Amino acid sequence: MTALPALPLQQSPQFARALTAFGSDVVSTAPVVLQRRIGTWGGIRFASRIRSDALTQAPRLINGEDDAPAAYRAAGYRQIMTPAHVAEWDLTQTDRRAAMQGKWRNRLVKGEAAGLRVRQTYWDGRPHWLFHQAAAQARARRYRDYPFALLAAYAAINPKDALMFEATAKGHPVAACLVMSHGLTATYMTAHCTPLGRDLQAPRVLLDHAAGHLTNSGHQLFDLGLVETDHAPGLARFKLGTGARLRALGGTWIRLGRRRDTG
């Protein structure tokens, strides 16, 4: 695999292509900046997971990638939301399993002995049972997920960069997860598991299998997404149990000055 910058999904060229295919107004691809309509503000340029040293397009609203408040302030921004946190799994470590928390590792071993059948495929954007179940789960738990159409656009326009991992027990699907590859980094996108799958520890088996596949493919970092200990403590423990590092992002900032951006 050719060495590429370790960019978060939202700033990757793969995501920029998917956003354009999805119909978003992409005004810059390096960094990735969108033009969006936000309430009475009208058209505003927005960038997600943008580094503090990549503000060349000076978007009005940003979610910062690095925890560098002085740099954002120096660029003319005012903070309006405190930083979120992400779990990042280092795939270059010598012994990934030894870095797992003991309880997580023991449950993984239990899952590996449960007779699950695991398969991985390149998702091409066609409908899959995972997305119907994941959407229902998001509604029930009151959180927002990426639209299926955007994920499908990513898969269609970036062949072999959308990886589907599935587990079956006695011929029946019990768990699935979608991972997006972008350069040396991959991002855990969405997942669903049945009650039987949870009993069989299928989510841990799938995530460990995904990490092994990514490592063998030359990836260096597995972004497991946001960690919210208040709203989703179980999911937070699941992600951090892998041995992933908790890292603060930069928070949400708005640039002072002109009221309205122009595209």
C-alpha positions as CSV (number, residue, x, y, z in Angstrom):
1,M,0.0,0.0,0.0
2,T,1.3,3.4,-1.0
3,A,2.0,5.7,2.0
4,L,-0.6,8.4,2.3
5,P,-1.3,11.1,4.9
6,A,-3.1,9.8,8.1
7,L,-6.2,11.8,7.5
8,P,-9.5,11.3,9.4
9,L,-12.4,10.1,7.2
10,Q,-14.1,13.5,7.0
11,Q,-10.9,15.0,5.4
12,S,-10.0,12.2,3.1
13,P,-10.2,12.4,-0.7
14,Q,-12.4,9.3,-0.6
15,F,-15.0,11.1,1.5
16,A,-14.8,14.2,-0.6
17,R,-15.7,12.1,-3.7
18,A,-18.6,10.5,-1.9
19,L,-19.9,13.9,-0.7
20,T,-19.9,15.2,-4.2
21,A,-21.7,12.1,-5.5
22,F,-24.2,12.4,-2.7
23,G,-25.0,15.9,-3.8
24,S,-23.3,18.0,-1.2
25,D,-21.8,21.4,-2.1
26,V,-18.1,20.7,-1.8
27,V,-16.2,23.9,-2.2
28,S,-12.7,22.6,-1.4
29,T,-11.2,19.1,-1.2
30,A,-7.9,19.8,0.5
31,P,-9.1,20.5,3.2
32,V,-12.6,19.2,2.7
33,V,-15.0,22.2,3.1
34,L,-18.7,22.2,2.5
35,Q,-21.2,25.0,1.8
36,R,-24.3,24.4,3.9
37,R,-27.4,26.4,4.8
38,I,-27.8,26.7,8.6
39,G,-30.9,28.5,9.9
40,T,-30.9,32.3,9.6
41,W,-27.1,32.3,8.8
42,G,-27.8,31.2,5.3
43,G,-24.9,29.7,3.4
44,I,-22.0,28.8,5.6
45,R,-18.7,27.1,4.9
46,F,-18.2,24.2,7.2
47,A,-15.3,21.7,7.8
48,S,-15.3,18.6,10.0
49,R,-12.2,17.2,11.7
50,I,-10.0,19.9,10.1
51,R,-6.5,20.4,11.5
52,S,-5.5,23.7,13.0
53,D,-2.7,24.1,10.4
54,A,-5.1,23.5,7.5
55,L,-7.4,26.5,7.7
56,T,-6.4,27.9,4.3
57,Q,-10.0,28.1,3.2
58,A,-11.1,29.9,6.4
59,P,-14.5,28.1,6.7
60,R,-16.9,29.9,9.0
61,L,-17.8,26.9,11.1
62,I,-15.3,24.0,12.0
63,N,-15.0,20.9,14.1
64,G,-11.3,20.8,15.0
65,E,-9.2,17.7,14.7
66,D,-6.5,18.6,17.1
67,D,-6.8,20.0,20.6
68,A,-5.1,23.3,19.9
69,P,-7.3,26.2,21.1
70,A,-4.6,28.8,20.8
71,A,-4.1,28.1,17.1
72,Y,-7.9,28.3,16.4
73,R,-8.2,31.6,18.3
74,A,-5.2,33.0,16.4
75,A,-7.0,32.2,13.2
76,G,-10.0,34.3,14.3
77,Y,-12.3,31.6,15.8
78,R,-14.4,31.5,18.9
79,Q,-15.2,28.2,20.6
80,I,-18.9,27.3,20.8
81,M,-18.7,23.6,21.9
82,T,-16.1,21.7,23.9
83,P,-14.1,18.9,22.4
84,A,-15.5,15.4,21.8
85,H,-13.3,12.4,22.2
86,V,-12.5,9.5,19.8
87,A,-11.0,6.1,20.3
88,E,-8.0,5.4,18.1
89,W,-6.6,1.8,17.8
90,D,-2.9,1.6,17.0
91,L,-2.5,-1.2,14.5
92,T,1.3,-1.0,14.4
93,Q,1.8,-2.3,18.0
94,T,3.7,-5.5,18.3
95,D,1.1,-7.4,20.4
96,R,-2.4,-6.0,19.8
97,R,-4.1,-8.7,22.0
98,A,-1.9,-8.1,25.0
99,A,-2.9,-4.4,25.0
100,M,-6.6,-5.3,25.3
101,Q,-8.3,-5.0,28.7
102,G,-8.5,-8.4,30.4
103,K,-12.3,-8.7,30.4
104,W,-12.5,-7.7,26.8
105,R,-9.9,-10.2,25.8
106,N,-11.5,-13.0,27.8
107,R,-14.9,-12.4,26.1
108,L,-13.2,-12.4,22.7
109,V,-11.7,-15.8,23.5
110,K,-15.2,-17.0,24.4
111,G,-16.5,-15.7,21.1
112,E,-13.7,-17.4,19.2
113,A,-14.8,-20.7,20.7
114,A,-18.5,-20.2,19.9
115,G,-18.3,-21.6,16.4
116,L,-19.1,-18.3,14.6
117,R,-18.5,-18.1,10.9
118,V,-16.9,-14.8,9.9
119,R,-16.6,-13.5,6.4
120,Q,-15.4,-10.2,4.9
121,T,-16.5,-8.7,1.6
122,Y,-16.1,-5.5,-0.3
123,W,-19.5,-3.7,0.0
124,D,-20.5,-2.1,-3.3
125,G,-23.3,0.1,-2.0
126,R,-26.3,-2.2,-2.5
127,P,-28.9,-2.6,0.3
128,H,-27.8,-4.8,3.2
129,W,-29.7,-5.9,6.3
130,L,-27.2,-4.1,8.5
131,F,-28.4,-0.7,7.5
132,H,-32.1,-1.3,8.2
133,Q,-31.3,-2.6,11.6
134,A,-28.7,0.2,12.3
135,A,-31.2,2.9,11.3
136,A,-33.9,1.4,13.6
137,Q,-31.3,1.3,16.4
138,A,-30.3,4.9,15.9
139,R,-34.0,6.0,16.0
140,A,-34.6,4.1,19.2
141,R,-31.5,5.5,20.9
142,R,-32.0,9.0,19.5
143,Y,-28.7,9.5,17.7
144,R,-27.8,10.4,14.1
145,D,-25.9,8.1,11.8
146,Y,-24.6,8.8,8.3
147,P,-27.3,8.5,5.7
148,F,-27.4,5.2,3.8
149,A,-27.2,7.1,0.5
150,L,-23.9,8.7,1.5
151,L,-22.4,5.4,2.7
152,A,-23.5,3.8,-0.6
153,A,-22.0,6.6,-2.6
154,Y,-18.7,6.1,-0.8
155,A,-18.7,2.4,-1.5
156,A,-19.7,2.9,-5.2
157,I,-17.1,5.6,-6.0
158,N,-14.3,4.1,-3.9
159,P,-14.1,0.4,-5.0
160,K,-12.7,-1.9,-2.3
161,D,-12.6,0.9,0.3
162,A,-15.9,-0.2,2.0
163,L,-15.4,-3.4,4.0
164,M,-18.3,-5.4,5.3
165,F,-17.6,-7.9,8.1
166,E,-20.3,-10.4,9.0
167,A,-20.8,-13.2,11.5
168,T,-23.2,-16.1,11.3
169,A,-24.3,-18.8,13.7
170,K,-25.9,-22.0,12.4
171,G,-26.4,-20.3,9.1
172,H,-28.1,-17.2,10.5
173,P,-26.6,-13.7,10.5
174,V,-26.0,-12.5,14.1
175,A,-23.7,-9.4,13.6
176,A,-22.3,-7.1,11.0
177,C,-20.1,-4.0,10.8
178,L,-19.0,-1.6,8.1
179,V,-15.5,-0.2,8.0
180,M,-14.3,2.5,5.6
181,S,-10.7,2.4,4.4
182,H,-8.9,5.7,3.5
183,G,-5.2,5.6,3.1
184,L,-3.3,4.3,6.1
185,T,-6.4,4.8,8.3
186,A,-9.7,3.0,8.5
187,T,-12.9,4.1,10.3
188,Y,-15.5,2.0,12.1
189,M,-18.8,3.3,10.6
190,T,-21.8,1.4,11.8
191,A,-22.7,-2.0,13.2
192,H,-25.6,-4.2,14.5
193,C,-25.8,-7.3,16.5
194,T,-28.7,-9.6,17.4
195,P,-29.3,-10.8,21.0
196,L,-27.8,-14.2,20.1
197,G,-24.8,-12.4,18.6
198,R,-24.2,-10.6,21.9
199,D,-24.4,-13.8,23.8
200,L,-21.8,-15.3,21.4
201,Q,-19.5,-12.2,21.7
202,A,-19.9,-11.7,17.9
203,P,-19.1,-7.9,18.0
204,R,-15.7,-8.5,19.6
205,V,-14.9,-11.3,17.2
206,L,-15.8,-9.1,14.2
207,L,-13.9,-6.1,15.5
208,D,-10.8,-8.2,16.2
209,H,-11.1,-9.8,12.8
210,A,-11.4,-6.4,11.1
211,A,-8.3,-5.1,13.0
212,G,-6.3,-8.1,11.8
213,H,-7.4,-7.7,8.2
214,L,-6.6,-4.0,8.3
215,T,-3.2,-4.6,9.8
216,N,-2.4,-7.2,7.2
217,S,-3.4,-4.7,4.5
218,G,-0.9,-2.1,5.8
219,H,-3.3,0.2,7.7
220,Q,-1.7,1.9,10.8
221,L,-4.7,3.4,12.6
222,F,-8.3,2.2,13.2
223,D,-10.6,5.1,14.2
224,L,-13.4,3.6,16.3
225,G,-15.3,6.8,16.4
226,L,-16.7,9.0,19.1
227,V,-16.7,7.9,22.7
228,E,-19.6,9.2,24.8
229,T,-19.3,7.9,28.4
230,D,-22.5,9.8,29.5
231,H,-24.9,8.8,26.7
232,A,-23.5,5.4,25.6
233,P,-21.3,4.0,28.4
234,G,-21.5,0.4,27.2
235,L,-20.3,1.3,23.7
236,A,-17.6,3.5,25.2
237,R,-16.3,0.5,27.2
238,F,-16.5,-1.7,24.2
239,K,-14.3,0.6,22.1
240,L,-11.8,1.3,24.8
241,G,-11.6,-2.4,25.8
242,T,-9.7,-3.0,22.6
243,G,-6.8,-1.0,24.0
244,A,-7.6,1.9,21.8
245,R,-6.4,5.3,23.0
246,L,-8.9,8.0,24.0
247,R,-8.0,11.3,22.3
248,A,-9.6,14.7,22.5
249,L,-10.6,16.5,19.3
250,G,-10.6,20.2,18.9
251,G,-14.1,21.2,19.7
252,T,-16.5,23.3,17.5
253,W,-15.5,26.9,16.5
254,I,-17.0,29.8,14.6
255,R,-15.0,32.4,12.8
256,L,-15.9,36.0,13.6
257,G,-16.2,38.7,10.9
258,R,-18.4,38.5,7.8
259,R,-21.9,37.2,8.6
260,R,-22.3,35.1,5.5
261,D,-20.0,33.0,3.3
262,T,-20.3,33.0,-0.4
263,G,-19.7,29.9,-2.6
